[in-house]
Amino acid sequence: MAAITVRRDLVWLEKAGHLKRVHGGAIPCDSPLAVTHVNSRLRAATDEKRAIARAAASLVRPGEHLFLDAGSTCRFLAEALPDNHDLTVITHSLDNVSALAHRPGFHLIVLGGEFDPRLNAFISPMTETALSAFHANKSFLGAIGVDARGGVSSNSLSEERIKALMARQAKSTIVLADSSKLGKVAFRAVLPLSKVSCVITDAGAPAAFCAALRRKGVKVVKAGR
């Protein structure tokens, strides 16, 4: 009976908009100040994120230098990157390190600093100082919100600074955001759309929203499953 009661309560809380049920449990719905644990984010919209990651990996060329941030979709991208392409990956995320550490053809540069267990990543002024020494061909960033007027946004001040720095140090910036993030504005503004080269989302992205981004000069890729 207890399990039935918990399940009924979870259904009620989801309908009320307080949480989202995922495989193995539930995660809080986005709130203006929430920084959700990366393990919860890795369990949400996994099919969509894997499709986005495959589309992002197809844009990578042999010999390139890449920034990967601590977004959950970037973890799926790390898994999707091709072996033996002589890629240099610069990241502050231990999840990305774990996905790439023992694979052939990767030169991995790990940025240190103060460890944040919610992100499983290093974020601090030390991280930013280390990051500022590098340049990359492409920067891949996750987001909590992507809005046609508000641009790219996040909930973490430290993440905001690292994402903005990765964008500034790269030739092109590619934002990975499943369709649940589109049209949302989170607590901290990260980047205006003028600084974004491309947004890769999933097949569920509304056509009108994608058209609005394109009118802003942003390339939009809708990844199929």
Buried (B, 14 or more C-beta within 10 A) or exposed (E): EEEEEEEEEBEEBBEEEEBBBBEEEBBEBBEEEBBBEBBBBBBBBBEBBBBBBBBBBEBBEEEBBBBBBBBBBBBBBBBBBEEEBEBBBBBBBBBBBEBBEEBEEBEBBBBEBEBBEBBBBBBBEEBBEBBEEBEBBBBBBBBBBBBBEBBBBBBBEBBBBBBBBBBBBBEBBBBBBBBBBBBBBBBBBBBEBEBBBBBBBBEEBEEEBBEBBEEBEBEBBBBEE
